Each structure stands twice: as C-alpha cells, then as structure tokens.
Amino acid sequence: MKILVADDSRVMRQIVVRALRQAGYGHHDVVEACDGQDALEKVYDEQPDLVLSDWNMPNMSGLDLLSSLRSGGDTRPFGFVTSEGSPQMRDTAERAGAMFLIAKPFSADTLRDALEPVLG
C-alpha cells in the first residue's frame, strides 16, 4: 500500500510519517508532496492508495486538491491532517468527500483511529 502525505511544511510531513510508523503503518510506502499542486501530480504519477493532506497550502489548497480529484472521478480514500478542526471545516471536508479530518496536534493513536476504518 502507498500513502501520499501532502503538507507545505517539511517538518509536518516528517511528523505525519513518524506518526504513521508509530500507529503501525510503517510498512507502507510513503510519498511526500510539498503542496496541493505537487500532490495532484503525484496522485497520478504514484497512484497512492490513500492521500493525507494539509488544508492550507500554497499553489493549491487541500480542499481544492480533493475537489479536483473528486470532480475527475477519483474515489481513493482522502483525509485531512490540518491545524483547524472546527465543526464547519469538518462539515466542509465531509461534503467534499474526505473520510476524516484530524486536527493538529495529534497522536499516533488519533491517526490509527482515523485510518483503521479506511485501511483495515
């Protein structure tokens, strides 16, 4: 299985990758993207099984990334790992087709709880 982690912060991408390992998903291949546009290109080039994306990124936001994927018929699992987790953002994410929204800071347990229904 391949997981794409999209965040404009290199440090945050490293934190997400470390949390994936700690949550028991370290055996999966991880691809990193530095913004939404880079993530969109890597979705088509790398064909990940899951996308984990920040919401606020330059060049293309995470929400725009998700909308672009869904409008093109892409149904792969997509979740947000972002700094805001208001009810309005959670509702927007769900309506756009996200499977979950995890607010930063988060733990490996939080990530595992969100991924378990998706990855089994």
C-alpha positions as CSV (number, residue, x, y, z in Angstrom):
1,M,0.0,0.0,0.0
2,K,1.2,3.5,-0.8
3,I,0.3,6.7,1.2
4,L,0.7,10.2,-0.1
5,V,1.4,12.8,2.6
6,A,0.9,16.4,1.4
7,D,1.9,19.4,3.5
8,D,3.9,22.6,2.7
9,S,5.9,22.1,6.0
10,R,8.7,19.5,5.6
11,V,8.7,19.2,9.4
12,M,5.0,18.4,9.5
13,R,5.4,15.8,6.7
14,Q,8.0,14.2,8.9
15,I,5.7,14.3,11.9
16,V,2.9,12.6,9.9
17,V,5.3,9.9,8.6
18,R,6.6,9.2,12.1
19,A,3.0,9.0,13.4
20,L,2.2,6.6,10.6
21,R,5.1,4.4,11.8
22,Q,4.0,4.6,15.4
23,A,0.4,3.8,14.5
24,G,1.6,0.6,12.9
25,Y,1.6,1.7,9.2
26,G,5.4,1.9,8.8
27,H,5.5,-0.9,6.4
28,H,3.6,1.1,3.8
29,D,5.3,3.1,1.1
30,V,5.1,6.9,1.7
31,V,5.3,9.5,-0.9
32,E,5.6,13.2,0.1
33,A,4.2,16.3,-1.7
34,C,5.1,19.9,-0.8
35,D,1.8,21.5,-1.8
36,G,-1.5,20.7,-3.4
37,Q,-0.4,21.0,-7.0
38,D,2.6,18.7,-6.3
39,A,0.2,16.3,-4.6
40,L,-2.2,16.3,-7.6
41,E,0.7,15.4,-9.9
42,K,1.9,12.7,-7.6
43,V,-1.5,11.2,-7.2
44,Y,-1.5,10.5,-11.0
45,D,2.2,9.5,-11.2
46,E,2.5,7.4,-8.0
47,Q,-1.1,6.1,-7.7
48,P,-1.3,6.1,-3.9
49,D,-4.0,4.1,-2.1
50,L,-4.6,6.9,0.4
51,V,-4.0,10.7,0.5
52,L,-3.3,12.6,3.7
53,S,-3.3,16.3,3.1
54,D,-3.0,19.6,4.9
55,W,-5.8,22.0,4.3
56,N,-3.9,25.3,3.8
57,M,-1.1,25.0,1.3
58,P,0.3,27.3,-1.5
59,N,-0.4,26.7,-5.2
60,M,-3.5,24.5,-4.4
61,S,-5.2,24.0,-1.1
62,G,-6.0,20.6,0.3
63,L,-9.7,21.3,-0.3
64,D,-9.0,22.2,-3.9
65,L,-6.9,19.1,-4.3
66,L,-9.8,16.9,-3.0
67,S,-12.3,18.7,-5.2
68,S,-10.1,18.3,-8.3
69,L,-9.7,14.6,-7.6
70,R,-13.4,14.0,-6.9
71,S,-14.5,16.0,-10.0
72,G,-12.3,13.8,-12.1
73,G,-14.0,10.7,-10.7
74,D,-11.2,9.7,-8.3
75,T,-12.6,7.9,-5.3
76,R,-9.5,6.9,-3.4
77,P,-9.6,7.5,0.4
78,F,-8.6,11.1,1.3
79,G,-8.2,12.6,4.8
80,F,-7.1,15.9,6.2
81,V,-4.4,16.4,8.8
82,T,-4.6,20.1,9.4
83,S,-4.3,22.8,12.1
84,E,-8.0,23.7,12.2
85,G,-10.8,21.3,13.2
86,S,-13.9,23.5,13.6
87,P,-17.3,21.9,13.0
88,Q,-17.7,24.0,9.9
89,M,-14.4,22.7,8.4
90,R,-15.2,19.1,9.3
91,D,-18.6,19.5,7.6
92,T,-17.0,21.1,4.5
93,A,-14.4,18.3,4.4
94,E,-17.1,15.6,4.7
95,R,-19.3,17.2,2.0
96,A,-16.2,17.4,-0.3
97,G,-15.6,13.7,0.1
98,A,-13.0,13.4,2.8
99,M,-13.2,10.4,5.0
100,F,-11.9,12.2,8.1
101,L,-10.2,15.4,9.4
102,I,-7.6,15.2,12.1
103,A,-6.7,18.4,13.8
104,K,-3.0,19.1,14.7
105,P,-1.5,18.4,17.2
106,F,-2.5,14.7,17.0
107,S,-1.2,11.5,18.3
108,A,-0.4,8.2,16.7
109,D,-3.5,6.8,18.4
110,T,-5.7,9.5,16.8
111,L,-4.2,8.7,13.4
112,R,-4.7,5.0,13.9
113,D,-8.3,5.5,14.9
114,A,-9.0,7.5,11.7
115,L,-7.1,5.1,9.4
116,E,-8.4,1.8,10.8
117,P,-11.8,2.0,9.1
118,V,-10.0,3.0,5.9
119,L,-7.0,0.7,5.8
120,G,-8.3,-2.1,7.9
